[in-house]
Amino acid sequence: MAHNCFIDYVRRDKYRTHHTAVNPESSPDPGDEPDWRAEKMLARQRLDVALGLLPAEQRDVFLLHEEGGLSLNDIAHVTGVNRETAKSRLRYAVGKLRVSMADPALQDRSG
């Protein structure tokens, strides 16, 4: 149950925005450009679709590592598997995400 609560927390946390002070003398942030923001939004949509295609165990490990910032040892503890299993699941998840993100058909699904 704690594991599922943590997964839910990580998923909710990815939508929070973090604001930082902007130095008016610095060059413009590329995030302020509409094209850049639109491209980033589409990439996130493709990632969300690709994450949905992963087996639950691989998706959970990926989210705990990338968005939760947990180490492999922490992920192993939270998920109740050994470190090598967590490492393997992460490796497979990253590999599948790379393939999915490069697949032009996935771009059609995210729109």
PATOR-489667 format. One line per 2 residues: number of its first residue (from 1); their letters; for each residue x, y, z of N, C-alpha, C, O. Coordinates in nm, 2 decimals. Example, Ala and Ser with C-alpha at 12.3 -4.5 7.8 and 13.67 -1.06 7.14 Angstrom:
2
1	as	1.32 -0.57 0.78 1.23 -0.45 0.78 1.32 -0.33 0.78 1.42 -0.33 0.85  1.28 -0.22 0.71 1.37 -0.11 0.71 1.29 0.00 0.79 1.34 0.11 0.80 .
END
This chain:
111
1	ma	0.08 -0.12 0.00 0.00 0.00 0.00 0.09 0.13 0.00 0.06 0.22 -0.07  0.19 0.13 0.08 0.28 0.24 0.08 0.35 0.26 -0.05 0.36 0.38 -0.10 .
3	hn	0.38 0.15 -0.12 0.44 0.16 -0.26 0.34 0.23 -0.35 0.38 0.32 -0.42  0.22 0.19 -0.35 0.12 0.26 -0.44 0.10 0.40 -0.41 0.08 0.48 -0.50 .
5	cf	0.10 0.44 -0.28 0.08 0.58 -0.24 0.20 0.66 -0.29 0.18 0.77 -0.33  0.32 0.60 -0.28 0.44 0.67 -0.33 0.43 0.69 -0.48 0.47 0.80 -0.53 .
7	id	0.39 0.59 -0.55 0.38 0.60 -0.70 0.28 0.71 -0.73 0.31 0.79 -0.82  0.17 0.71 -0.66 0.07 0.82 -0.69 0.13 0.96 -0.66 0.11 1.05 -0.73 .
9	yv	0.21 0.97 -0.55 0.27 1.10 -0.52 0.37 1.14 -0.63 0.37 1.26 -0.67  0.45 1.05 -0.68 0.55 1.08 -0.78 0.47 1.12 -0.91 0.51 1.22 -0.97 .
11	rr	0.36 1.06 -0.94 0.29 1.09 -1.06 0.23 1.23 -1.05 0.23 1.31 -1.14  0.17 1.26 -0.93 0.11 1.40 -0.91 0.22 1.50 -0.91 0.20 1.61 -0.96 .
13	dk	0.34 1.47 -0.85 0.45 1.57 -0.84 0.50 1.61 -0.98 0.55 1.72 -0.99  0.49 1.53 -1.08 0.55 1.56 -1.21 0.48 1.68 -1.27 0.53 1.74 -1.36 .
15	yr	0.36 1.71 -1.23 0.28 1.82 -1.29 0.30 1.95 -1.21 0.25 2.05 -1.26  0.37 1.95 -1.10 0.40 2.07 -1.03 0.50 2.15 -1.10 0.59 2.10 -1.17 .
17	th	0.49 2.28 -1.10 0.59 2.37 -1.16 0.68 2.43 -1.06 0.63 2.46 -0.94  0.80 2.45 -1.09 0.90 2.51 -1.00 0.94 2.64 -1.06 1.00 2.64 -1.17 .
19	ht	0.91 2.75 -0.99 0.94 2.88 -1.04 1.08 2.93 -0.98 1.11 2.91 -0.87  1.16 2.99 -1.07 1.28 3.05 -1.02 1.29 3.20 -1.06 1.22 3.24 -1.16 .
21	av	1.36 3.27 -0.99 1.38 3.42 -1.02 1.45 3.43 -1.16 1.55 3.36 -1.18  1.40 3.53 -1.24 1.46 3.55 -1.37 1.54 3.68 -1.36 1.50 3.78 -1.31 .
23	np	1.67 3.67 -1.41 1.75 3.79 -1.41 1.72 3.86 -1.54 1.73 3.81 -1.65  1.67 3.99 -1.53 1.63 4.06 -1.65 1.75 4.09 -1.75 1.72 4.12 -1.86 .
25	es	1.87 4.08 -1.70 1.98 4.11 -1.79 2.03 3.98 -1.86 2.11 3.99 -1.95  1.98 3.87 -1.82 2.02 3.74 -1.89 1.94 3.73 -2.02 1.84 3.79 -2.05 .
27	sp	1.99 3.63 -2.10 1.93 3.61 -2.23 1.79 3.54 -2.20 1.77 3.48 -2.10  1.70 3.55 -2.30 1.57 3.49 -2.27 1.58 3.34 -2.25 1.66 3.27 -2.32 .
29	dp	1.49 3.29 -2.17 1.48 3.15 -2.14 1.41 3.08 -2.26 1.31 3.13 -2.31  1.47 2.97 -2.32 1.41 2.91 -2.44 1.27 2.86 -2.40 1.19 2.84 -2.49 .
31	gd	1.24 2.84 -2.27 1.11 2.80 -2.23 1.00 2.90 -2.26 0.88 2.87 -2.25  1.04 3.03 -2.28 0.95 3.13 -2.31 0.90 3.13 -2.45 0.80 3.20 -2.49 .
33	ep	0.97 3.06 -2.54 0.94 3.06 -2.68 0.82 2.97 -2.71 0.82 2.85 -2.66  0.72 3.01 -2.78 0.60 2.93 -2.80 0.63 2.80 -2.87 0.58 2.69 -2.84 .
35	dw	0.72 2.80 -2.97 0.75 2.68 -3.04 0.82 2.58 -2.95 0.79 2.46 -2.96  0.91 2.63 -2.87 0.98 2.54 -2.78 0.89 2.48 -2.68 0.89 2.36 -2.65 .
37	ra	0.79 2.56 -2.63 0.70 2.50 -2.53 0.60 2.40 -2.60 0.57 2.30 -2.54  0.56 2.43 -2.72 0.47 2.33 -2.79 0.55 2.20 -2.82 0.49 2.10 -2.80 .
39	ek	0.67 2.21 -2.86 0.75 2.09 -2.88 0.77 2.01 -2.75 0.76 1.89 -2.76  0.80 2.08 -2.64 0.81 2.01 -2.52 0.68 1.95 -2.47 0.69 1.84 -2.42 .
41	ml	0.57 2.01 -2.49 0.44 1.96 -2.46 0.42 1.83 -2.54 0.37 1.73 -2.48  0.44 1.83 -2.67 0.42 1.71 -2.75 0.51 1.60 -2.71 0.47 1.48 -2.71 .
43	ar	0.64 1.63 -2.68 0.73 1.53 -2.63 0.68 1.46 -2.50 0.69 1.34 -2.49  0.63 1.54 -2.41 0.57 1.49 -2.29 0.45 1.40 -2.31 0.44 1.30 -2.25 .
45	qr	0.37 1.44 -2.41 0.25 1.36 -2.44 0.30 1.22 -2.50 0.24 1.12 -2.47  0.40 1.23 -2.59 0.46 1.10 -2.64 0.51 1.01 -2.53 0.50 0.89 -2.53 .
47	ld	0.58 1.08 -2.44 0.64 1.00 -2.32 0.53 0.94 -2.24 0.54 0.83 -2.20  0.43 1.01 -2.22 0.31 0.96 -2.14 0.25 0.84 -2.21 0.22 0.74 -2.14 .
49	va	0.24 0.84 -2.34 0.18 0.73 -2.41 0.28 0.61 -2.40 0.24 0.50 -2.38  0.41 0.64 -2.42 0.51 0.54 -2.42 0.52 0.47 -2.28 0.53 0.35 -2.27 .
51	lg	0.51 0.55 -2.17 0.50 0.50 -2.04 0.38 0.41 -2.02 0.39 0.31 -1.95  0.27 0.44 -2.08 0.15 0.36 -2.07 0.17 0.23 -2.13 0.09 0.13 -2.10 .
53	ll	0.26 0.21 -2.23 0.28 0.09 -2.30 0.37 -0.01 -2.22 0.38 -0.12 -2.25  0.44 0.05 -2.12 0.54 -0.04 -2.04 0.46 -0.13 -1.95 0.35 -0.09 -1.90 .
55	pa	0.52 -0.25 -1.92 0.47 -0.33 -1.81 0.47 -0.24 -1.68 0.56 -0.16 -1.66  0.38 -0.26 -1.59 0.37 -0.18 -1.46 0.50 -0.18 -1.38 0.54 -0.08 -1.33 .
57	eq	0.56 -0.30 -1.37 0.69 -0.31 -1.29 0.80 -0.22 -1.35 0.87 -0.15 -1.28  0.81 -0.22 -1.48 0.91 -0.13 -1.55 0.87 0.02 -1.54 0.96 0.10 -1.51 .
59	rd	0.75 0.05 -1.56 0.70 0.19 -1.55 0.72 0.24 -1.41 0.77 0.35 -1.39  0.69 0.16 -1.30 0.71 0.21 -1.17 0.86 0.23 -1.14 0.89 0.34 -1.08 .
61	vf	0.94 0.14 -1.18 1.09 0.16 -1.15 1.14 0.29 -1.22 1.21 0.37 -1.17  1.10 0.31 -1.35 1.14 0.42 -1.42 1.09 0.55 -1.36 1.17 0.65 -1.34 .
63	ll	0.97 0.56 -1.32 0.91 0.68 -1.25 0.98 0.70 -1.12 1.01 0.82 -1.08  1.00 0.60 -1.04 1.07 0.62 -0.91 1.21 0.67 -0.93 1.26 0.75 -0.85 .
65	he	1.28 0.62 -1.03 1.42 0.67 -1.06 1.42 0.81 -1.12 1.49 0.89 -1.07  1.35 0.83 -1.23 1.36 0.95 -1.30 1.29 1.07 -1.24 1.34 1.18 -1.23 .
67	eg	1.17 1.04 -1.19 1.09 1.15 -1.14 1.09 1.16 -0.99 1.07 1.26 -0.93  1.11 1.04 -0.93 1.12 1.04 -0.78 1.26 1.06 -0.73 1.28 1.10 -0.61 .
69	gl	1.36 1.04 -0.82 1.50 1.06 -0.78 1.56 0.96 -0.69 1.66 0.98 -0.62  1.49 0.84 -0.68 1.54 0.73 -0.59 1.65 0.66 -0.65 1.66 0.64 -0.78 .
71	sl	1.74 0.61 -0.57 1.85 0.53 -0.61 1.80 0.38 -0.64 1.69 0.35 -0.60  1.88 0.30 -0.70 1.84 0.16 -0.73 1.82 0.09 -0.60 1.73 0.01 -0.59 .
73	nd	1.90 0.12 -0.50 1.88 0.05 -0.37 1.75 0.09 -0.31 1.68 0.01 -0.25  1.71 0.22 -0.31 1.59 0.26 -0.26 1.47 0.21 -0.34 1.37 0.17 -0.28 .
75	ia	1.48 0.20 -0.47 1.37 0.14 -0.55 1.36 0.00 -0.51 1.24 -0.05 -0.50  1.46 -0.08 -0.50 1.46 -0.22 -0.46 1.38 -0.23 -0.33 1.30 -0.32 -0.32 .
77	hv	1.41 -0.15 -0.23 1.35 -0.16 -0.10 1.20 -0.13 -0.11 1.12 -0.20 -0.06  1.16 -0.02 -0.19 1.02 0.02 -0.20 0.94 -0.08 -0.27 0.83 -0.11 -0.24 .
79	tg	1.00 -0.14 -0.38 0.92 -0.24 -0.46 0.93 -0.38 -0.41 0.86 -0.47 -0.46  1.02 -0.40 -0.32 1.03 -0.54 -0.26 1.11 -0.64 -0.34 1.08 -0.76 -0.33 .
81	vn	1.20 -0.59 -0.43 1.28 -0.68 -0.51 1.43 -0.65 -0.48 1.46 -0.55 -0.41  1.52 -0.74 -0.53 1.66 -0.71 -0.51 1.71 -0.60 -0.60 1.64 -0.57 -0.70 .
83	re	1.82 -0.55 -0.58 1.88 -0.44 -0.65 1.90 -0.47 -0.80 1.87 -0.39 -0.89  1.94 -0.59 -0.83 1.97 -0.63 -0.97 1.84 -0.64 -1.05 1.84 -0.61 -1.17 .
85	ta	1.73 -0.68 -0.98 1.60 -0.69 -1.05 1.55 -0.54 -1.08 1.50 -0.52 -1.19  1.57 -0.45 -0.98 1.53 -0.31 -1.01 1.62 -0.25 -1.12 1.57 -0.18 -1.21 .
87	ks	1.74 -0.29 -1.12 1.84 -0.24 -1.23 1.79 -0.29 -1.36 1.79 -0.22 -1.46  1.76 -0.42 -1.37 1.72 -0.48 -1.49 1.59 -0.42 -1.55 1.58 -0.39 -1.66 .
89	rl	1.49 -0.40 -1.46 1.37 -0.34 -1.50 1.39 -0.20 -1.55 1.32 -0.16 -1.65  1.47 -0.12 -1.49 1.50 0.01 -1.53 1.57 0.01 -1.67 1.53 0.09 -1.76 .
91	ry	1.66 -0.08 -1.69 1.73 -0.09 -1.82 1.63 -0.13 -1.93 1.64 -0.07 -2.04  1.54 -0.22 -1.90 1.44 -0.26 -2.00 1.35 -0.14 -2.03 1.31 -0.12 -2.15 .
93	av	1.31 -0.07 -1.93 1.21 0.04 -1.94 1.28 0.15 -2.03 1.21 0.20 -2.12  1.40 0.18 -2.00 1.47 0.29 -2.08 1.48 0.24 -2.23 1.46 0.32 -2.32 .
95	gk	1.52 0.12 -2.25 1.53 0.07 -2.39 1.40 0.07 -2.46 1.40 0.12 -2.58  1.29 0.03 -2.40 1.16 0.03 -2.46 1.11 0.17 -2.49 1.05 0.20 -2.59 .
97	lr	1.14 0.26 -2.39 1.10 0.40 -2.41 1.18 0.47 -2.53 1.12 0.54 -2.60  1.30 0.44 -2.54 1.38 0.49 -2.65 1.32 0.44 -2.79 1.30 0.52 -2.88 .
99	vs	1.29 0.32 -2.80 1.23 0.26 -2.92 1.09 0.33 -2.94 1.06 0.37 -3.05  1.01 0.34 -2.84 0.87 0.40 -2.85 0.88 0.54 -2.89 0.80 0.59 -2.98 .
101	ma	0.97 0.62 -2.83 0.98 0.76 -2.86 1.03 0.79 -3.00 0.99 0.89 -3.06  1.10 0.70 -3.06 1.15 0.71 -3.19 1.05 0.66 -3.30 1.06 0.69 -3.42 .
103	dp	0.94 0.59 -3.25 0.84 0.53 -3.34 0.75 0.64 -3.39 0.68 0.70 -3.31  0.74 0.67 -3.52 0.65 0.77 -3.58 0.51 0.74 -3.55 0.43 0.83 -3.53 .
105	al	0.47 0.61 -3.53 0.33 0.58 -3.50 0.29 0.63 -3.37 0.17 0.66 -3.34  0.38 0.64 -3.28 0.36 0.69 -3.14 0.32 0.83 -3.15 0.23 0.88 -3.06 .
107	qd	0.37 0.91 -3.24 0.34 1.05 -3.25 0.19 1.07 -3.29 0.13 1.16 -3.24  0.14 0.98 -3.37 0.00 0.98 -3.40 -0.09 0.95 -3.28 -0.20 1.01 -3.27 .
109	rs	-0.05 0.86 -3.19 -0.13 0.83 -3.08 -0.14 0.94 -2.98 -0.24 0.95 -2.91  -0.03 1.02 -2.97 -0.03 1.13 -2.86 -0.11 1.25 -2.90 -0.14 1.33 -2.82 .
111	g	-0.15 1.26 -3.03 -0.22 1.38 -3.07 -0.36 1.36 -3.06 -0.44 1.45 -3.09 .
END
